[in-house]
């Protein structure tokens, strides 16, 4: 323990003595090492800087030399053959620069040699080009000469071949003779036409072809022309080898040599048999109707002039009949032009069977024929022929399964009584024919001078109608359709009226037939549809929703293929609900061609519009077709409704029609309802809708709108209404006539005012000229003549229809008013009418319907 302690203390003392000494010794060694290190680093750094300096200097020297070499090389490569290098050194790089300079010098020498060689070659090339150019020009000249010779020879050969081909293959026969007129050559067409070969005619005179039909004067003119001009052409008649004689068109040309001597004659000719036949046919067609083979207008006038000339010399008569087929257009439009043409052919044959061979039967065009009877001694003959024609043309026509009937309207005029010239007699016969049509058709009328006036009035009305379309003088009136169960107005029928600028309101019964005959019904019908649809849109915008608008389609409109497109266009343009537009088609039109009618109806229904059959029961409907028609309702014709109270047959027809329609799922509209009994009976039969004067007459848009608003707002049931415009003024000093007319007009739904004093009547007219729908005046007033009274009223109320009451016949009254008609624009049957005493209920009723539509 003590030893250990001594050792520990010894170590401690030794540590305390030796440790500091050791630390000082180690530190001294470290300091010396640091000094040596610092010295070594300094020397190494100095050596590095010296080496780096020398390296950079060497690098810069080498890089400069290399840049110089590179610059010179680029200049040399760019084409500077004089470029040389001078490095100013004595090292290896200098030897490289010297080598570069030697190479450049060598390339320069080579370049100079190449330039000299190139120049020499260029000189040689130019020489060769001159030589080639010279030789080429010589060859071109030779080729041109050779080509020209070849072309000329080829052209000559082609011309010869062409002439030979033309000669041989010409469609015309060609014959060549020598100067002595002996045949020396013919072509194939010659053989085909004449039957003679060249061997058969060689050396012979062309006279072997002649026939006896060519006159000697023709041959003489031929010789004269050939001698004078060397050419002739004309028509000859020749005989072929088989003896057939034929006409030919021939041309002959004399061929002369340089000494002007004839060396040949060239004959060319062709068969003109077909041309002559065509010429004859053209002449025939120019004088005849191609459909019926009857003389046409040209031939008619020619033969009439001959007949009238003969009658003038022999103091005889000539009767001219203008014949027009009644309702032919309906047949033509309904069954097609093929059936119509066949009907016209049969009419022509029947007309020829009614007259003598010496009489004239001609067709002017369409369904108009003319019969002229010459050498008439007895007028009774004309009556007999007219009766025969009327009867014969009125018989049925069996055409392709159709049993058709038509009747003639005949106008008759005489030479010399009704005209001294063809034109005048024909014009007056035409006027008489139109008079026959106006008298109900299917009759004949002899011309009277008074007819000219009526014809001129009709012509004037037609011209005014054309102007009216341009000026839009037409207006639409609307007749309400009443739901018979509720009494509410559920629709209207659009009816066109003509507000003439000078003649006032003209009834459609007057101008619609003229529009149809003049071809104006199509634009008029389109105007009606557009105007009605525009009004429907306006009413819808003003709150009259669900109001049905009914528009009538004419036969011509319905048969136009573009009708569905037109309807669709109007519906879109006017932006209306198509279900509110109802198109009415008459039964006869629908049944004219049922299958086409079905197709057209289906297209219309595809647009969304409704369809109805108008005037149902008046045509010849087939129930098998009726159920195929895509229609919505039937319209019961007024002719059945009119006598429903008194005629059991009409009542039965109405009941059957309504039942039939309901069984087919169709509505029924009865038109022409005028009395309470008619209304009550139709209601009992469960008719759906009614329209007629029992409620109101057709009215302008503003009035019908007010009527509908009032009626539907008040919830009225089926009671008659009365528009304010249906007022009638009666001026008659016969109190019985006044009472009778008042009673009848009130019964018909009008508001009559009767006065027996002329002054009082004129005062009422002066106070309000437009108040009355029409004015009735007696011709036998006490203080003023009927003519004077009518004139005084007309001067004040120019647009109000005038009714003249007289015990005289209408013709006598018209003679009395003839001057007044002209001075006051009175047009009989349009804006003034005549009613004959004694007055009747039927007569007054018919008159009011005619005036007010």
C-alpha positions in Angstrom: 0.0 0.0 0.0 2.9 2.3 1.0 4.9 1.2 -2.1 2.0 2.0 -4.3 1.6 5.4 -2.8 5.4 6.1 -3.3 5.2 5.0 -6.9 2.1 7.2 -7.4 3.8 10.2 -6.0 6.9 9.6 -8.1 4.8 9.5 -11.2 3.0 12.6 -10.2 6.3 14.5 -9.7 7.7 13.1 -12.9 4.5 14.2 -14.8 4.7 17.6 -13.4 8.4 18.0 -14.4 8.6 16.1 -17.7 5.2 17.1 -19.2 5.9 20.8 -19.6 9.3 20.0 -21.0 7.9 17.6 -23.5 5.2 20.1 -24.5 7.8 22.8 -25.1 9.9 20.4 -27.2 6.9 19.3 -29.3 5.9 22.9 -29.8 9.4 23.8 -31.0 9.3 21.0 -33.4 5.9 22.1 -34.7 7.1 25.7 -35.2 10.1 24.5 -37.2 8.0 22.3 -39.3 5.6 25.2 -40.1 8.5 27.4 -41.1 9.9 24.7 -43.4 6.4 24.2 -44.8 5.8 27.9 -45.5 9.1 28.1 -47.3 8.4 25.0 -49.4 4.9 26.4 -50.4 6.4 29.8 -51.4 9.1 28.2 -53.5 6.5 25.9 -55.2 4.2 28.8 -55.9 7.0 30.8 -57.4 8.0 27.9 -59.6 4.3 27.4 -60.7 4.0 31.0 -61.7 7.2 30.8 -63.8 6.0 27.7 -65.5 2.5 29.2 -66.1 4.1 32.3 -67.6 6.1 30.3 -70.0 3.1 28.1 -70.9 0.9 31.1 -71.7 3.6 32.7 -73.7 4.1 29.6 -75.7 0.3 29.2 -76.1 -0.2 32.7 -77.3 2.6 32.4 -79.8 1.2 29.1 -81.2 -2.4 30.4 -81.2 -1.4 33.5 -83.1 0.4 31.5 -85.7 -2.5 29.1 -86.0 -5.0 32.0 -86.4 -2.8 33.5 -89.1 -2.7 30.1 -90.9 -6.5 29.7 -90.5 -7.3 33.2 -91.8 -5.1 32.6 -94.8 -6.6 29.2 -95.5 -10.1 30.7 -95.4 -9.1 33.5 -97.8 -7.4 30.9 -100.1 -10.6 28.7 -100.0 -12.7 31.8 -100.8 -10.7 32.1 -104.1 -7.9 34.5 -103.2 -5.1 32.6 -104.9 -2.6 35.3 -104.0 -2.9 34.8 -100.3 0.4 34.0 -98.5 1.5 33.3 -94.8 4.3 35.1 -93.0 4.5 33.9 -89.4 7.8 35.6 -88.4 8.9 32.6 -86.4 11.6 30.0 -86.8 9.8 27.0 -85.3 7.9 24.1 -86.9 4.9 26.4 -87.5 7.1 28.4 -89.8 7.7 25.3 -91.8 3.9 24.7 -91.9 3.5 28.3 -93.2 6.1 27.8 -95.8 4.4 24.6 -97.0 1.1 26.5 -97.2 2.8 29.2 -99.4 4.3 26.5 -101.7 0.8 24.9 -102.0 -0.8 28.2 -102.8 1.8 29.0 -105.4 1.2 25.6 -107.0 -2.6 26.1 -107.1 -2.1 29.5 -108.7 -0.1 28.0 -111.4 -2.7 25.3 -112.0 -5.4 28.0 -112.1 -3.6 29.9 -114.7 -3.2 26.8 -116.8 -6.9 26.0 -116.4 -7.9 29.5 -117.5 -5.8 29.2 -120.6 -7.3 25.8 -121.4 -10.9 27.1 -120.7 -10.4 30.0 -123.1 -9.2 27.7 -125.8 -12.1 25.4 -125.3 -14.6 28.3 -125.4 -13.1 29.4 -128.7 -13.6 25.9 -130.0 -17.2 25.8 -128.7 -18.1 29.0 -130.4 -16.7 27.8 -133.7 -18.6 24.5 -133.4 -21.8 26.4 -132.5 -21.5 28.5 -135.6 -20.9 25.4 -137.7 -24.0 23.6 -136.1 -26.2 26.7 -136.5 -25.3 27.0 -140.2 -25.9 23.3 -140.8 -29.2 23.5 -138.8 -30.5 26.4 -140.9 -29.6 24.5 -144.1 -31.4 21.4 -142.8 -34.5 23.4 -141.6 -34.8 25.1 -145.0 -34.6 21.7 -146.7 -37.1 20.2 -144.2 -39.5 23.2 -144.8 -39.4 22.7 -148.5 -39.8 19.0 -148.1 -42.7 19.4 -145.6 -44.4 21.9 -147.9 -44.2 19.5 -150.8 -45.5 16.7 -148.6 -48.4 18.8 -147.3 -49.4 20.0 -150.7 -49.3 16.4 -152.1 -51.2 15.2 -149.1 -53.7 18.0 -149.4 -54.2 17.1 -153.1 -54.6 13.5 -152.2 -57.1 14.3 -149.5 -59.1 16.6 -151.7 -59.2 13.9 -154.4 -60.3 11.4 -151.7 -62.8 13.8 -150.3 -64.3 14.6 -153.7 -64.5 11.0 -154.5 -66.1 10.2 -151.1 -68.5 13.1 -151.5 -69.4 12.0 -155.0 -69.8 8.4 -154.0 -71.4 8.8 -150.6 -73.5 11.9 -151.1 -77.1 11.6 -150.0 -78.0 13.3 -153.2 -77.9 11.6 -156.5 -75.1 12.9 -158.7 -74.8 12.5 -162.5 -72.1 13.9 -164.7 -72.4 14.3 -168.5 -70.0 15.4 -171.1 -70.3 18.4 -173.3 -72.7 16.5 -175.5 -74.9 15.7 -172.5 -74.0 12.0 -172.5 -73.8 10.4 -169.1 -70.3 9.6 -168.0 -70.5 9.0 -164.2 -73.1 8.4 -161.5 -72.9 7.8 -157.8 -74.5 5.2 -155.4 -77.3 7.6 -154.5 -78.2 7.8 -158.2 -78.7 4.0 -158.3 -80.7 4.1 -155.1 -83.0 6.8 -156.4 -83.5 5.8 -160.0 -82.7 2.1 -160.0 -80.2 2.5 -162.9 -76.5 1.4 -162.6 -73.8 3.4 -164.3 -73.4 0.7 -167.0 -77.1 0.9 -167.8 -77.0 4.7 -168.5 -73.4 5.3 -169.6 -73.4 7.3 -172.8 -77.1 7.9 -172.7 -79.0 11.2 -172.5 -80.6 12.2 -169.1 -83.9 12.3 -171.0 -84.2 8.6 -170.2 -85.2 9.6 -166.6 -87.9 12.1 -167.6 -91.6 11.6 -167.1 -94.6 13.3 -168.7 -95.4 15.4 -165.6 -92.8 18.0 -166.2 -93.9 20.7 -168.6 -91.9 21.8 -171.7 -91.7 25.3 -170.3 -89.7 24.0 -167.3 -87.1 22.4 -169.6 -87.0 25.6 -171.7 -86.3 27.7 -168.6 -83.6 25.2 -167.7 -81.8 25.5 -171.1 -82.1 29.3 -171.0 -80.6 29.5 -167.5 -77.7 27.1 -168.3 -76.9 29.0 -171.4 -77.0 32.4 -169.7 -75.6 31.7 -166.2 -74.3 28.1 -166.3 -76.6 27.1 -163.4 -80.2 26.0 -163.0 -82.2 24.5 -160.1 -85.9 23.6 -159.8 -88.4 20.9 -159.4 -88.7 18.1 -161.9 -90.8 14.9 -162.1 -88.9 11.8 -163.1 -89.6 8.2 -163.6 -87.5 5.5 -161.9 -86.5 2.2 -163.5 -89.5 0.4 -162.0 -91.8 3.0 -163.5 -92.5 5.0 -160.2 -93.0 8.7 -160.9 -91.6 10.9 -158.2 -90.8 14.7 -157.6 -87.2 15.7 -157.3 -85.3 18.9 -156.6 -82.5 19.2 -159.1 -79.5 21.4 -159.6 -77.4 21.6 -162.8 -74.0 23.3 -163.1 -72.0 23.7 -166.3 -68.3 23.1 -166.0 -66.0 25.2 -168.3 -62.3 24.9 -169.2 -59.8 27.7 -169.4 -61.1 28.6 -172.9 -64.6 29.0 -171.4 -65.9 26.0 -173.2 -68.4 23.6 -171.5 -66.7 20.3 -170.9 -69.2 18.8 -168.4 -72.6 19.1 -166.8 -73.0 18.1 -163.1 -76.5 17.1 -162.1 -77.4 16.7 -158.4 -80.9 15.9 -157.3 -82.9 14.4 -154.4 -86.3 12.9 -153.9 -88.7 15.4 -152.4 -91.7 13.1 -152.1 -91.7 13.4 -148.3 -91.1 17.1 -148.4 -94.1 17.6 -150.8 -96.2 15.4 -148.4 -95.1 17.5 -145.4 -95.8 20.6 -147.4 -99.3 19.4 -148.1 -99.7 18.4 -144.5 -98.5 21.8 -143.3 -100.9 23.5 -145.7 -103.7 21.2 -144.3 -102.8 22.0 -140.7 -102.7 25.7 -141.6 -106.3 25.4 -142.7 -107.7 22.8 -140.3 -107.9 22.1 -136.6 -105.4 19.2 -135.8 -107.7 17.7 -133.1 -111.0 17.5 -134.9 -109.9 17.9 -138.6 -112.5 20.6 -138.9 -111.6 23.9 -140.8 -109.9 26.4 -138.5 -110.6 30.1 -138.1 -108.5 31.0 -141.2 -110.4 28.6 -143.4 -113.7 29.5 -141.8 -113.2 33.2 -142.6 -112.0 32.3 -146.2 -115.1 30.2 -146.8 -117.5 32.6 -145.1 -116.2 35.4 -147.4 -117.0 33.2 -150.4 -120.4 32.2 -149.0 -121.3 35.9 -148.2 -120.0 37.0 -151.6 -122.3 34.4 -153.3 -125.2 35.4 -151.0 -124.7 39.0 -151.8 -124.8 38.3 -155.6 -127.8 36.0 -155.3 -129.8 38.0 -152.7 -129.6 35.1 -150.2 -129.0 34.7 -146.5 -126.1 33.2 -144.5 -126.6 32.1 -140.9 -123.6 31.9 -138.6 -123.9 29.9 -135.4 -121.4 30.4 -132.5 -121.5 27.2 -130.3 -119.9 27.0 -126.9 -120.1 23.8 -124.7 -121.5 24.5 -121.3 -119.3 23.5 -118.3 -116.7 21.9 -120.6 -113.9 23.4 -118.5 -115.2 21.4 -115.5 -115.0 18.2 -117.5 -111.6 19.1 -118.8 -110.2 20.0 -115.4 -111.8 17.2 -113.6 -111.2 14.2 -115.9 -108.1 15.5 -117.8 -107.4 16.9 -121.2 -107.3 13.5 -122.8 -111.0 13.0 -122.0 -111.8 16.6 -123.0 -110.1 16.1 -126.4 -112.1 13.0 -127.1 -115.3 14.8 -126.2 -114.4 17.6 -128.6 -113.8 15.1 -131.4 -117.3 13.6 -130.8 -118.8 17.0 -130.7 -117.2 17.8 -134.1 -118.6 14.6 -135.6 -122.1 15.3 -134.2 -122.1 18.8 -135.6 -121.1 17.5 -139.1 -124.0 15.0 -138.9 -126.5 17.9 -138.2 -125.7 19.9 -141.4 -125.4 19.5 -145.2 -122.0 18.8 -146.9 -122.2 22.3 -148.4 -122.4 23.9 -145.0 -119.4 24.9 -142.9 -118.5 23.4 -139.6 -115.3 24.9 -138.0 -113.6 24.9 -134.6 -112.2 28.2 -133.4 -110.3 26.7 -130.4 -111.1 25.3 -127.0 -114.7 24.4 -126.8 -115.9 27.0 -129.4 -117.3 25.8 -132.7 -118.9 27.7 -135.6 -121.6 26.4 -138.0 -122.3 28.5 -141.1 -125.4 27.7 -143.2 -125.3 29.1 -146.7 -127.9 29.6 -149.4 -130.8 29.9 -146.8 -134.1 30.7 -148.3 -136.3 29.9 -145.3 -135.4 31.0 -141.7 -137.3 28.0 -140.4 -134.4 25.9 -141.6 -132.1 27.7 -139.1 -134.6 26.9 -136.3 -134.6 23.3 -137.3 -130.8 23.0 -137.5 -130.4 24.8 -134.1 -132.9 22.5 -132.5 -131.1 19.5 -134.0 -127.7 20.7 -132.8 -129.0 21.4 -129.3 -130.6 18.0 -129.0 -127.6 16.1 -130.6 -124.9 17.7 -128.5 -127.0 17.3 -125.4 -127.0 13.5 -125.6 -124.6 11.6 -123.3 -121.0 10.9 -124.3 -119.5 7.5 -123.3 -115.8 8.1 -122.8 -113.5 5.6 -121.0 -116.1 4.4 -118.6 -117.6 7.9 -118.0 -121.1 8.8 -119.0 -120.7 12.5 -119.6 -123.2 15.2 -120.6 -122.7 18.6 -122.0 -125.0 21.1 -123.6 -124.5 23.9 -126.1 -125.1 27.6 -125.8 -125.7 28.8 -129.4 -125.7 32.4 -130.7 -127.1 33.0 -134.2 -126.5 36.0 -136.5 -127.6 36.5 -140.2 -126.1 38.1 -143.2 -127.1 40.7 -144.2 -129.5 41.6 -141.4 -126.9 41.4 -138.6 -123.8 42.5 -140.5 -122.5 43.2 -143.9 -119.1 41.7 -143.4 -117.7 38.4 -142.1 -116.2 40.1 -139.0 -119.4 41.8 -138.1 -121.6 38.7 -138.5 -119.2 36.6 -136.5 -118.9 39.2 -133.7 -122.7 39.5 -133.4 -123.1 35.7 -133.4 -120.5 35.6 -130.5 -122.5 38.3 -128.6 -125.7 36.2 -129.1 -123.9 33.1 -127.8 -122.9 34.9 -124.6 -126.4 36.1 -124.2 -127.5 32.4 -124.5 -125.1 31.6 -121.6 -126.5 34.4 -119.5 -130.0 33.1 -120.1 -129.1 29.9 -118.3 -127.1 28.0 -121.0 -128.4 25.1 -123.1 -130.4 27.3 -125.5 -130.0 29.4 -128.6 -130.5 33.1 -129.1 -130.8 35.2 -132.2 -128.8 38.4 -132.2 -130.5 41.6 -131.2 -128.8 45.0 -131.2 -129.5 45.3 -127.5 -127.2 42.4 -126.9 -124.2 44.5 -128.0 -124.8 46.7 -125.0 -124.8 43.8 -122.6 -121.7 42.3 -124.2 -119.9 45.6 -123.9 -120.9 45.8 -120.2 -119.6 42.4 -119.6 -116.3 43.1 -121.4 -116.0 46.3 -119.4 -116.6 44.4 -116.2 -113.9 41.9 -117.1 -111.4 44.6 -117.8 -112.3 46.3 -114.5 -111.8 43.0 -112.8 -108.2 42.8 -114.0 -107.6 46.3 -112.8 -109.3 45.6 -109.5 -106.8 42.7 -108.8 -103.9 45.2 -109.3 -105.6 47.9 -107.2 -106.8 45.4 -104.6 -110.4 46.7 -104.8 -111.6 43.5 -103.2 -112.7 43.2 -99.6 -113.6 40.2 -97.4 -116.9 39.9 -95.6 -117.3 37.2 -92.9 -120.4 35.2 -92.1 -120.4 33.7 -88.5 -120.9 30.0 -87.9 -122.8 29.3 -84.7 -122.5 26.3 -82.5 -126.1 25.2 -82.4 -125.8 23.8 -78.9 -124.2 26.8 -77.2 -125.2 29.6 -79.5 -121.6 30.8 -79.5 -119.8 31.9 -82.7 -117.0 29.3 -83.3 -116.0 30.3 -86.8 -116.5 32.4 -89.8 -116.6 31.9 -93.6 -114.6 34.4 -95.6 -116.6 35.7 -98.6 -115.1 38.0 -101.2 -116.8 41.2 -102.3 -115.8 43.7 -105.0 -115.9 47.3 -104.0 -115.8 48.9 -107.5 -114.4 52.4 -107.7 -117.5 53.7 -109.6 -120.1 51.0 -109.5 -120.0 50.4 -105.8 -120.3 47.0 -104.1 -120.7 44.2 -106.7 -122.1 40.8 -105.8 -119.8 37.8 -106.2 -122.6 36.1 -108.1 -121.8 38.6 -110.9 -118.1 38.7 -111.0 -117.0 35.2 -109.8 -118.2 33.6 -113.1 -116.4 36.2 -115.1 -113.2 35.7 -113.1 -113.4 31.9 -113.7 -113.9 32.4 -117.5 -111.2 35.0 -117.7 -108.6 32.9 -115.7 -108.5 35.4 -112.9 -109.9 33.1 -110.2 -106.4 31.7 -109.3 -104.8 35.1 -108.3 -108.1 36.1 -106.7 -108.4 32.9 -104.7 -104.8 33.3 -103.4 -105.5 36.9 -102.4 -108.6 35.7 -100.5 -106.6 33.1 -98.6 -103.8 35.4 -97.7 -106.1 38.1 -96.5 -108.3 35.7 -94.5 -105.2 34.2 -92.8 -103.8 37.6 -92.0 -107.2 38.5 -90.4 -107.1 35.3 -88.5 -103.7 36.2 -87.1 -104.9 39.7 -86.1 -107.9 38.3 -84.3 -105.7 35.8 -82.4 -103.4 38.6 -81.4 -106.4 40.6 -80.2 -107.7 37.8 -78.0 -110.1 36.0 -80.4 -108.5 32.6 -80.0 -109.8 29.3 -81.4 -111.8 31.1 -84.1 -112.1 28.9 -87.2 -111.5 30.6 -90.5 -113.2 28.9 -93.5 -112.0 29.7 -97.0 -113.6 28.4 -100.2 -111.3 26.8 -102.9 -112.4 27.1 -106.5 -112.2 24.1 -108.8 -109.2 25.6 -110.6 -107.4 26.2 -107.4 -107.9 22.7 -106.1 -106.5 21.2 -109.3 -103.3 23.1 -109.2 -100.4 20.9 -108.1 -98.8 23.7 -106.2 -101.8 24.3 -103.9 -100.4 22.5 -100.9 -97.1 24.4 -101.2 -99.0 27.7 -101.5 -101.2 27.0 -98.4 -98.1 25.9 -96.4 -96.3 29.1 -97.4 -99.2 31.3 -96.3 -99.6 29.5 -93.0 -95.9 30.0 -92.2 -95.7 33.6 -93.4 -98.8 34.6 -91.5 -97.8 32.6 -88.4 -101.2 31.1 -87.8 -102.2 27.8 -86.2 -103.0 25.6 -89.3 -105.7 23.8 -87.4 -107.7 27.1 -87.3 -107.8 27.3 -91.2 -110.5 25.3 -92.9 -110.6 24.9 -96.7 -113.9 24.2 -98.3 -114.1 22.1 -101.5 -117.3 21.5 -103.4 -118.6 18.0 -103.7 -118.5 18.1 -107.5 -114.8 19.1 -107.6 -113.8 16.4 -105.1 -115.6 13.7 -107.1 -114.3 14.8 -110.4 -111.2 12.7 -110.0 -111.6 11.1 -106.6 -108.1 9.6 -106.3 -106.3 12.8 -107.2 -108.6 14.6 -104.7 -107.6 12.1 -102.0 -103.9 12.7 -102.7 -104.3 16.5 -102.6 -106.4 16.4 -99.5 -103.9 14.2 -97.7 -101.1 16.7 -98.5 -103.3 19.6 -97.2 -104.1 17.6 -94.0 -100.4 17.0 -93.7 -100.0 20.8 -93.3 -102.4 20.7 -90.4 -105.4 22.5 -92.0 -109.0 21.2 -91.8 -111.1 20.3 -94.8 -114.8 20.3 -95.5 -117.0 19.2 -98.4 -119.2 22.2 -99.4 -122.6 21.9 -101.0 -122.9 18.3 -99.9 -125.8 16.5 -101.5 -125.8 18.4 -104.8 -123.2 16.3 -106.6 -122.7 12.6 -107.1 -120.7 11.5 -104.1 -119.7 7.8 -103.8 -119.8 6.7 -100.2 -116.7 4.5 -100.8 -114.7 7.6 -101.7 -116.4 9.8 -99.1 -115.0 7.6 -96.3 -111.5 7.9 -97.9 -111.5 11.6 -98.0 -109.5 13.0 -95.1 -112.1 15.6 -94.3 -113.4 17.0 -91.0 -116.9 18.1 -91.8 -119.7 18.3 -94.3 -121.6 21.4 -95.3 -125.3 20.8 -95.9 -126.3 22.7 -99.0 -128.8 25.6 -98.6 -131.1 24.1 -101.3 -132.0 21.3 -98.8 -132.2 23.6 -95.8 -134.5 26.1 -97.6 -137.6 23.9 -97.7 -136.8 21.7 -94.7 -140.0 22.9 -93.0 -142.4 22.1 -95.9 -140.7 19.4 -98.1 -140.5 15.9 -96.5 -137.8 14.9 -99.0 -135.5 17.8 -98.0 -136.1 17.0 -94.4 -135.2 13.3 -94.9 -132.1 14.3 -96.9 -131.0 16.6 -94.1 -131.6 13.9 -91.4 -129.8 11.2 -93.4 -126.8 13.5 -94.2 -126.3 14.5 -90.5 -126.6 10.9 -89.4 -124.2 9.7 -92.1 -121.6 12.4 -91.2 -121.8 11.6 -87.5 -121.3 7.9 -88.2 -118.2 8.8 -90.2 -117.0 11.0 -87.3 -117.6 14.3 -89.2 -119.2 17.5 -88.1 -122.1 19.0 -90.1 -122.5 22.7 -90.9 -125.9 23.8 -92.3 -125.8 26.9 -94.5 -128.6 29.1 -95.6 -130.5 29.0 -92.3 -133.0 31.8 -92.4 -135.9 31.0 -90.1 -136.4 29.9 -86.5 -138.2 26.7 -87.7 -135.2 25.7 -89.8 -132.9 26.4 -86.8 -135.1 24.4 -84.4 -135.4 21.4 -86.8 -131.7 21.3 -87.4 -131.1 21.4 -83.7 -133.5 18.5 -83.3 -131.4 16.6 -85.8 -128.2 17.3 -83.8 -126.7 19.4 -86.5 -123.4 20.8 -85.1 -123.1 24.3 -86.6 -125.3 26.6 -88.6 -124.9 29.8 -90.6 -127.3 32.0 -92.4 -129.4 35.2 -92.4 -131.3 33.9 -89.3 -128.3 35.1 -87.4 -126.6 37.7 -89.6 -125.5 38.3 -93.2 -121.8 38.4 -94.1 -120.2 41.5 -92.6 -116.9 43.5 -92.9 -114.2 42.5 -90.5 -114.7 45.2 -87.9 -118.5 44.6 -87.8 -118.2 40.8 -87.5 -115.6 41.2 -84.8 -117.9 43.4 -82.8 -120.8 40.9 -83.4 -118.7 38.0 -82.2 -117.4 39.8 -79.2 -120.9 40.9 -78.2 -122.6 37.5 -78.8 -119.9 35.4 -77.1 -119.6 37.8 -74.2 -123.4 37.9 -73.6 -123.7 34.1 -73.8 -126.6 34.3 -76.2 -128.2 31.1 -77.5 -129.2 30.7 -81.1 -131.2 33.9 -81.6 -131.1 35.9 -84.8 -128.9 39.0 -84.9 -129.0 41.9 -87.3 -126.1 43.9 -88.5 -126.7 47.7 -88.8 -125.7 47.7 -92.5 -128.8 45.5 -93.5 -131.1 48.5 -93.6 -133.5 49.0 -96.6 -135.2 52.2 -97.7 -138.5 51.8 -99.5 -140.0 54.7 -101.5 -143.4 53.8 -102.8 -146.7 55.7 -102.8 -148.6 52.3 -102.6 -149.2 51.7 -98.9 -150.0 48.0 -99.5 -146.6 47.5 -101.3 -144.9 49.4 -98.5 -146.5 47.1 -95.8 -145.8 44.0 -97.8 -142.2 44.8 -98.4 -141.6 45.8 -94.8 -143.1 42.6 -93.5 -141.1 40.4 -95.9 -137.8 42.2 -95.3 -138.3 42.1 -91.5 -139.0 38.4 -91.8 -135.8 38.0 -93.9 -133.8 39.7 -91.1 -133.5 43.2 -92.5 -134.5 46.6 -91.1 -136.7 48.3 -93.6 -137.9 51.9 -93.6 -140.8 52.7 -95.8 -141.9 56.2 -96.9 -144.6 57.2 -99.3 -143.4 60.7 -100.0 -140.6 61.3 -102.5 -139.2 64.3 -100.7 -139.1 62.5 -97.3 -137.3 59.6 -99.0 -134.7 61.8 -100.7 -134.2 63.6 -97.3 -133.3 60.3 -95.6 -130.9 59.5 -98.4 -129.3 62.9 -98.2 -128.9 62.7 -94.4 -126.9 59.5 -94.5 -126.2 58.1 -98.0 -124.3 55.0 -96.7 -126.9 54.0 -94.1 -128.8 51.7 -96.3 -127.8 48.3 -97.7 -130.1 49.0 -100.8 -132.9 51.3 -101.8 -136.2 50.3 -103.4 -138.1 52.9 -105.5 -141.3 52.7 -107.4 -141.3 53.8 -111.1 -144.8 55.4 -110.8 -144.4 58.1 -108.1 -146.8 61.1 -108.1 -144.5 64.1 -108.0 -141.5 62.9 -109.9 -140.9 60.3 -112.6 -139.3 57.1 -111.7 -136.3 57.9 -113.9 -135.9 61.3 -112.2 -136.2 59.7 -108.7 -133.6 57.0 -109.6 -131.2 59.7 -110.9 -131.6 61.9 -107.8 -130.9 58.9 -105.5 -128.0 57.7 -107.6 -126.3 61.1 -107.6 -126.3 61.1 -103.8 -125.7 57.4 -103.0 -123.5 56.2 -105.8 -122.4 53.0 -104.1 -125.8 51.8 -102.8 -127.6 49.2 -104.9 -130.9 50.5 -106.4 -134.0 48.3 -106.9 -136.7 49.6 -109.3 -140.3 48.4 -108.5 -142.5 48.4 -111.6 -145.5 46.6 -113.0 -143.8 46.6 -116.4 -141.6 43.9 -117.8 -137.9 44.3 -116.9 -137.0 44.8 -120.6 -139.4 47.7 -120.9 -138.1 49.3 -117.7 -134.5 48.9 -118.9 -135.4 50.8 -122.1 -136.8 53.6 -120.0 -133.6 53.7 -118.0 -131.2 53.3 -120.9 -129.8 56.8 -120.8 -129.7 56.7 -117.0 -127.7 53.5 -117.1 -125.0 55.3 -119.1 -125.0 58.6 -117.2 -125.1 57.2 -113.7 -122.9 54.0 -114.2 -125.9 51.8 -113.6 -125.1 48.2 -114.4 -128.1 45.9 -114.5 -127.8 42.9 -112.3 -124.8 44.4 -110.5 -125.7 47.6 -108.8 -129.3 48.0 -109.9 -132.1 45.5 -110.2 -135.7 45.4 -111.3 -138.6 43.6 -109.4 -141.8 43.1 -111.1 -145.3 43.5 -109.6 -147.2 41.7 -108.3 -144.6 41.2 -105.5 -144.0 37.8 -104.1 -142.2 36.5 -101.0 -140.0 34.3 -103.2 -139.2 37.1 -105.5 -138.2 39.5 -102.7 -136.2 36.8 -101.0 -134.3 35.9 -104.1 -133.7 39.6 -104.9 -132.1 40.3 -101.5 -129.9 37.3 -101.7 -128.7 38.4 -105.1 -128.0 41.9 -103.9 -126.3 41.1 -100.6 -124.8 37.8 -101.5 
